[in-house]
Amino acid sequence: MAEVDLIAETAERLLADFATPQAADAAENGVFPDALWRAVEEAGFLLALIPEEAGGLGVDPESAAGLLRRSAYHAAPIPLAETMLAARLLAQAGINLPAGPLSLACGDVELTPVPSGWRVQGKATRVAWGAQSAALVVVTAQDGRAHIALVPRDGYAATAGRNLADEPRDDLSIAADIPPASVAASPVDAEGLLWRLAALRAIQMAGAMERALDLSVAYAGERSQFGKPIGRFQAIQQALASAAGQVAAAVSAASLAAEAVVNDGENASLRAAVAKARCGEAAGSVAGIAHQIHGAIGFSHEHPLRLVTRRLWAWRDEHGPEAFWNRRLGEAALAAPGGSLWHLITAA
Amino acid sequence: MTRFDFPAPSRSEAEEALRAEVRSFLATELTNARAIDRAPSWSGFDASFSRKLGARGWIGMTWPRRYGGREASFLERYVVLEELLAAGAPVAAHWIADRQSGPLLLRYGTEAQREAILPRIAAGECFFCIGMSEPDSGSDLAATRTRARPVEGGWRVSGAKLWTTYAHKSHYMILFCRTSDEGERNKGLSQFLVEMTTPGVTVRPVCDISGAHHFNEVHFDDVFLPADTLLGTPGQGWAQVMNELAFERSGPERFLSSFTLMDEFSKVVRAEPTSGGTEAVGRFVAHLVTLRRLSRSVATRLQAGADPTLEAALVKDLGALLEQDTPEIVRRHVAAEPSAEAPDDFAQALAWTIQNAPAFSLRGGTREILRGIIARGLGLR
C-alpha cells in the first residue's frame, strides 16, 4: 500500500505543477509539453510497467491504474500510456528502450530481411503522437507470427490528424532499414495489442470522469442562484449522485483493466473488454451530467471542463467503442462451457 | 479528488473450492425448478430448502462457532450467497435473519439472546422479518409512530408496521419503535426482539400488484414485551438501525434480482444468435462483472470492520438501475409475451421480473434516499 501512495503522491504533485490547463491549451495548438515530459521521465513513470528485475518500477495494478487515472485527471497532453506500454513490450521482446515519447501501433506493415537487418515498410493510421514521438513501436505479422519492430523517427513520415479532443492522431507512412536488434518476436499479437490499448484508454477515461465529477461538485458549491449554492438543490444533488455512481463503476472497471495489463494471464482480454465497454458507457453519462451542472460557462472554451469531457468523447470510441467490446463479451459468454452466463462472470 | 473506498477484493483457493461445492449442491437441488420459480430467488420462500442450507453450514457462516457459525470470512459467505442467487435458489425464508437480524443480535444482543436464537438461525430453523416501515414512515424512518411505553417488568407496545415481508412465516421481528419523545427526532428510538406469537400481535396480508402475498401489516395492540426483549441500548435504535442497513444494502442481491431473466435471455440468444442480442448479453456481462467487483470490495471492508455506508449506497443504486433495465432491454431483442403460464423459461422469467422491477429501487432504501446519502458523501449536504 505504501508503494501505491508514493507513486500516487509523486504523480499528483508533478502533474499539478506541469500538466496545467495552459500546457493542455498549448498542446491543442501543437506545442509538445517538454517540461512535463521531462518530469514524467525523471520520475521513472515511463518504466512503471516493466518488472523490477528488468530495470523498471514493476508497479502493481492499483498503482498503474492510479498513475494513469491521475494523468488523465489533469488532462496531461502526453503519450504516457502509450509509452508505458511500448516500453513494457520492448523490454519483453529484449529490444533496447530509446529515449523520448513513443508511438505504438499495429499497422499494415511488412518486414523484409535485408543485408543490414530488416526493411520495414507500410502504413499505420490514427497513431497517438505519431509526428511528435521519438520512435514508433509497431506490431506486425511476419510469416504468420507476430513481430515487434522499433522504427526511429526518421523512418516514417507523418500526416497530422487530431481526435475530438485535439490530441494528435497521425497517419504514418513507414519506410526504413533497421538493424537486427530492432526487430524481435512480439510478446503480443495485433489482438493482444488492441485489448491492451483499450484497457489503457479505459483507465484514462476513469481518471477523466473523476475530474469531471470533482469540477462539478466544486462548481455546485460555488455557484449561487436563487440565493443559495445550486448544490443545495435536490435536483442537482441527485444528478451528481448519479454521476458519482458511474464514476465508481468506472474506477472499479479501471482496476480490472490494470490487472489485465499488469498481470496478463487467463481472462485478461475479457477484463479489458469489460473495462472499455463499462467506462465507455459511463463516459457519456458523466460528461453529460457535468455539462448540465456547469451550465453555459462549462460550455465555453476558456473553462477547463472541456479538457476532460472532449477527451471522454474521443477516448470512448478509440480502440473499439462499447458496441465492439460488448459484442466480444457476448460472444465469449455465449460460447462459455456449461452454457451459463454466470460461469464467465465469476471467472472474469 | 473525490474518493470512494473500494479496495481490490481478494480471491482465494478456499473460496473457489467452496464455490464448486455450492454449485454441485444446487445442480442437484434445483434440477426441476422452472424459471418462474427461479426468477424470484431471494423473494422465494422454502423453509425446507433453508434447513438444508443450514445443515450444510451455509447460514450464519461468519458467526462464532459457539453460536452455530463456522467463522468463515465475509468473502466466503459472499461466494455462497452469489451462487444461490445466480441459480435462483429460494432463499427468502432465512435471508433476513442471516443478512441483518443475526449480525444485529451478535453486535447488540445479550448473551442469553444470542445463545437462544443464533444457533437456530444458523440451522435454518428460525426466520426473521424487519419491523421498520410504517404507514406514515417509509423513507423517513424517524417518523415512526409505533411506541413502547416502559411498564413494570417491561414495555407496552402500540402501533402498526407495514410492508413487512414474510411476517406471516417468521418466528421473530426486530421491531424499531419510539421509546421517548425527548431530544431530536432520531433520538428516543429503540429496537426489540419480538416473538411473532406474542399475544396482541396481529398479522394481516397485503398483496402486491401481481396479487402475490409476501407483504403484511403487523399490528401491535397494547402488546406486553418483557424487559429482556429490548435489543441493545434504549434510545440508540437509530445508530443500530443504520448499522443494520449497511449490511442490507451492499450484498449481491442488490444487483442479481434480474439474473434469471438475463440467463434465460442468453440461452435464447445462444440458440438463435443476433448481433444485437449478443451485444446485449455482453453489456450485461460488463455491468455484472463491474458491480460484482464493487460489491465484493464492500464485503472486503465489512470483513475489516469498516463502515461502508456510502459505498453500499453506491452499489445498491447502480445495481437497481441494471436490474430494472434488464427486462426493458431483453424485450427489444426477443419477441415473447411475458407469462407465468407460458411453457418457455424466458417468458416466465420476463413475467416475474417486469412485475417486480418497481420494487428494486424502493426496498432497502429508495433511489432518492440512496442518492441523498451519496450526495452527502460528496459534501453537498
Interface residues (C-beta under 8 A of the other chain):
Chain A: P61 E62 Y73 E210 L213 D214 V217 A220 G221 G231 R232 Q234 I236 Q237 Q238 L240 A241 S242 A244 G245 Q246 V247 A248 A249 V251 S252 A253 S255 L256 E259 R271 A273 V274 A277 R278 E281 E322 A323 W325 N326 R327 R328 L329 G330 E331 A332 A333 L334 G339 S340 L341 W342 L344 I345 T346 A348
Chain B: M1 T2 F4 F6 A8 R19 E82 A86 A87 F259 M262 D263 S266 K267 V269 R270 P273 S275 G277 T278 E279 A280 V281 G282 R283 F284 V285 A286 H287 L288 V289 T290 L291 R292 R293 L294 S297 E311 L314 D317 L318 L321 E368 L370 R371 G372 I374 A375 G377 L378 G379 L380 R381
